[in-house]
Every structure is written in structure tokens, then in C-alpha cells.
Amino acid sequence: MLCNNCGKEIDDQATLCPHCGTSIKKLNSGQLDGPVGGLGVLCFLIPVVGLILHILWKDEKPVKSKGAGKAAIWGFIIFLIVPSVIIVGVAVAVGVNMMSDQAMLLNRDALVCELSDYGATIMAYHKKPVGYAGGGNNVTTAYTVAELGQTLGWTADEARAGVASTENGTFTLTTAAGVVTIVGVGIEKGLDGSTGVTATNTITLGNREPNSIMIDN
């Protein structure tokens, strides 16, 4: 065997090292080095215990020390690191959903504001006399999509098609006698998670309060 102090080869029955004079302690079967065995489970379940045994056995029982250390490391990974990763993942997912919901609400508010402005502009045009390039309170025949689109400041192509786009979404205009309808579809997904945020402004030209904005999605 080897001397624990100088590391030189000595007789297995020696009680003193002939090279350095160090006393040689005989180990009983319980003190022999080897696999950590059942203690590995304890080291895994309580990693702190594994680390302590790893330090205590480092010199006298390197194999057991290594086994206890490995069990402790796996215990830390399973019981500390993995839950932490899961918690962080859940927090990120919740944060993303909150940001998505906030973006949807902001987009919806922007659509409603634009629809309200469009309604006010159309109502002003409706009440303006014909001699001043207005609608002259016409409720018997429908205004054309083109004239209302131009009133809203849309391009010639948008006015003819009755469809215009802004940074907030796409707006579609339709008319009937005494009623103008504008549907806005936003750039963010709505409550159904598939189509854009949608709101509709129904402008009843003969009413004192013409705007009726409804959130569709």
C-alpha cells in the first residue's frame, strides 16, 4: 500500500512508514473507500449534505467523495435550477401575453379615435350647405363612397374603393340613405386571436348624436 503522508510504497502490515515515520492507521471495512451507495440518495435529496460529505471524504475516501459530490450537483440541478428555469419561463410567457394584451388595447383605442374623427368629419360635411361644398343635410339619398372618402382626406384611389389604410389599421366605408358605416380592422390580433382588432362606427345622419361605435373583436 501507499503511505498517506509521503505516498511511497510500504508493507501492507506496517504500522509506521519506514520512509517518513508517519503512523499508519488501519481502516476497518466501514472506513474503506468505494461507491457512495445509499448515501447518494440522501446527497441527492439534500445537496448540502452531499457537499459536506464531499469535503470531508476528499482526502481519505476520494471515490465516495466524488459520488457524494455528483449526487449533490444533480440534486441542485433538479431541485433548484430546473424549477428556476420553469419559473423564469412562466414569467416570460406571462410578460409576453401582457405586452400582447397591451398592444391590442392600444390598437383598439387608436381605431376608436380614428373612427370617431371620421364620424365627426362626415357629420360636419353632412350639415354643411350644398353651396359651401357640403351635403346639405341630405338623408333621402345616399352619399357616394367617393365623395365621403375625399371628405375624409383619403387618396383618390382610396376614396373610389372606399378603403383606406393608416398606421393603425384598414378602414372600409359604406353608405346608405341617412346612414354611413365605417369598419376599422387593426394591425393587432383581437380577442379571437386570429383576426385583427375590429370596431365599427355607424353614423346616423338624422340623429342629434350620430356616432355609435361598437367593438366587434
C-alpha positions in Angstrom: 0.0 0.0 0.0 1.0 3.7 -0.1 1.8 5.9 2.8 -0.9 8.6 3.3 1.8 11.1 4.1 4.7 10.6 1.6 2.9 8.4 -0.9 5.7 5.9 -1.0 5.1 2.1 -1.2 5.1 0.4 2.2 4.3 -3.0 3.6 0.6 -3.7 4.0 1.2 -4.8 7.6 3.4 -1.8 8.5 2.3 0.4 11.4 4.9 3.1 10.7 6.1 4.4 7.4 9.9 3.5 7.1 10.4 6.5 4.8 8.8 9.3 6.8 7.9 7.7 10.1 4.2 8.5 9.9 1.9 6.3 11.9 -0.2 4.1 9.6 -3.9 3.8 10.7 -5.6 0.5 9.8 -9.0 1.0 8.2 -11.9 -1.3 9.1 -14.5 -2.3 6.4 -16.7 0.7 7.3 -13.8 3.0 6.6 -12.8 1.6 3.2 -13.3 3.8 0.1 -15.8 2.8 -2.5 -19.2 3.7 -4.1 -21.2 6.1 -2.1 -24.2 3.7 -2.1 -27.4 4.5 -0.4 -26.0 7.8 0.9 -26.1 9.0 -2.7 -29.9 9.3 -2.4 -29.5 11.4 0.7 -26.9 13.6 -1.0 -29.3 14.0 -4.0 -32.3 14.9 -1.8 -30.3 17.2 0.5 -27.5 18.6 -1.7 -25.9 20.4 1.3 -25.3 17.1 3.0 -23.6 15.8 -0.2 -21.3 18.8 -0.4 -20.3 18.4 3.2 -19.5 14.7 2.7 -17.6 15.5 -0.4 -15.4 17.9 1.5 -14.9 15.5 4.5 -14.1 12.5 2.3 -12.0 14.3 -0.2 -8.6 13.0 1.0 -9.5 9.8 2.8 -12.2 8.4 0.5 -11.9 10.1 -2.9 -14.3 7.6 -4.6 -17.1 8.2 -2.0 -16.3 11.9 -2.1 -16.7 12.1 -5.8 -20.0 10.1 -5.7 -21.4 12.4 -2.9 -20.4 15.5 -4.9 -22.1 14.2 -8.1 -25.3 13.4 -6.2 -25.3 16.8 -4.6 -24.8 18.5 -8.0 -27.7 16.6 -9.6 -29.8 17.5 -6.5 -29.1 21.2 -7.0 -29.9 20.9 -10.7 -33.2 19.1 -10.3 -34.5 20.9 -7.2 -33.1 24.4 -7.7 -32.1 25.1 -11.3 -34.9 23.3 -13.1 -37.7 25.0 -11.0 -35.9 28.3 -11.5 -35.9 27.8 -15.3 -39.6 26.9 -15.2 -40.4 30.0 -13.1 -38.5 32.2 -15.5 -40.2 30.6 -18.5 -43.6 31.2 -17.0 -42.7 34.8 -16.1 -41.6 35.4 -19.7 -44.7 33.9 -21.1 -46.9 36.0 -18.8 -44.9 39.1 -19.7 -45.3 38.4 -23.5 -49.1 37.9 -23.0 -49.3 41.1 -21.1 -47.4 43.0 -23.7 -49.7 41.5 -26.4 -52.8 42.4 -24.5 -51.5 46.0 -24.0 -50.7 46.3 -27.7 -54.2 45.1 -28.6 -55.8 47.6 -26.2 -53.7 50.5 -27.6 -54.5 49.5 -31.2 -58.2 49.3 -30.3 -58.1 52.8 -28.7 -56.4 54.2 -31.8 -59.0 52.6 -34.1 -61.8 54.1 -32.0 -60.2 57.5 -32.0 -59.9 57.5 -35.8 -63.4 56.2 -36.3 -64.7 59.0 -34.0 -62.7 61.6 -36.0 -64.1 60.1 -39.3 -67.6 60.3 -37.9 -67.2 64.0 -36.8 -65.8 64.9 -40.3 -68.7 63.2 -42.1 -71.3 64.8 -39.8 -69.7 68.2 -40.4 -69.9 67.6 -44.2 -73.5 66.4 -43.9 -74.6 69.6 -42.1 -72.7 72.0 -44.4 -74.9 73.7 -47.1 -74.5 72.4 -50.6 -73.4 75.9 -51.6 -70.4 75.5 -49.4 -69.5 72.1 -50.8 -71.4 70.2 -48.2 -74.1 67.6 -48.1 -76.9 69.9 -47.2 -78.4 67.6 -44.6 -79.3 65.0 -47.2 -80.9 62.0 -45.6 -83.1 60.9 -48.5 -80.4 59.6 -50.8 -77.1 58.0 -50.0 -73.9 59.9 -50.3 -71.4 58.3 -52.6 -68.4 56.5 -51.2 -66.1 58.6 -53.3 -67.3 62.0 -52.1 -67.2 60.9 -48.4 -63.8 59.3 -48.9 -62.5 62.6 -50.3 -64.1 64.4 -47.4 -62.1 62.2 -45.1 -58.9 63.1 -46.8 -58.4 59.7 -48.4 -56.5 59.5 -51.7 -58.4 59.4 -55.0 -57.9 55.6 -55.3 -58.9 55.0 -51.6 -62.0 57.2 -52.0 -63.1 55.3 -55.1 -62.6 52.0 -53.4 -64.0 53.1 -50.1 -61.0 51.5 -48.3 -58.1 53.3 -46.7 -55.2 52.3 -44.5 -53.3 54.1 -41.7 -50.6 53.0 -39.3 -53.4 51.7 -37.0 -55.3 49.6 -39.5 -57.6 49.4 -42.5 -60.9 51.3 -42.8 -63.8 50.3 -45.1 -66.6 52.8 -45.8 -70.2 52.0 -46.9 -73.2 54.3 -47.3 -77.0 54.2 -47.4 -79.7 56.8 -47.2 -79.2 58.6 -43.9 -76.5 56.1 -42.7 -72.8 55.9 -43.1 -70.8 52.9 -41.8 -67.1 52.7 -41.3 -65.4 49.4 -40.2 -61.9 49.6 -38.9 -59.7 46.5 -38.6 -56.5 46.9 -36.6 -52.9 45.6 -37.0 -53.1 43.7 -33.7 -54.9 40.4 -33.1 -58.3 40.8 -31.4 -59.9 38.7 -28.7 -60.4 35.7 -31.0 -56.6 35.6 -31.5 -56.9 35.2 -35.3 -58.3 38.3 -36.9 -57.4 41.9 -36.2 -59.0 44.2 -33.6 -62.3 45.3 -35.1 -64.5 48.3 -34.4 -67.5 49.8 -36.3 -68.8 53.3 -36.4 -72.4 53.6 -37.5 -73.1 57.3 -38.3 -76.9 58.0 -38.4 -77.1 61.4 -40.1 -80.5 62.4 -38.9 -79.8 61.9 -35.2 -78.5 64.5 -32.9 -75.8 62.1 -31.7 -74.9 60.3 -34.9 -71.9 58.2 -33.8 -72.4 54.7 -32.5 -69.0 53.0 -32.2 -69.1 49.3 -31.4 -66.1 47.0 -30.6 -66.6 43.8 -32.7 -63.4 42.0 -31.8 
